[in-house]
């Protein structure tokens, strides 16, 4: 698969199309306004950095929580992550952040930017977050399809994500970067990690899937 093929595959999913639309719209609005100063750029940078942190925290401490007991939460847990671990490469629609979650994140970014600096900062925050979410979705998809990243960095991220799925689910939580894993010591040498029996099931009963 080529890079163009990867993009075409990603754009088959409405989640990716939404993010690309928000990104393009944000760029277009800012180009039309031509705001003075760097408020929009600062907001975009903060939103992007916020995602770098949230990506790790949400993956490790929310998606890998023990199986809920309530039926609704069990179903949600399955949609968000359990089904993805059961079939990491077989169900590409499970790779993407659910549409309702992406919309919530974008609304939060817009509202936070507006509260801090008005419409310009809100648009900058949308730009920063939508750009990072596009990057996340494309990087995650690349890890699960027959695409070989062109850079050593990309190949390293793909290998680590494959280890998370097929060797031990307690490590390598970062999808687009290893920085939080390095900080919290969840990015060990692959050879030093024992294979987990629950990497595919997450210890969840099959009826939750």
Order of alpha helices (4+ residues) and beta strands (2+ residues): alpha-alpha-alpha-alpha-alpha-alpha-alpha-alpha
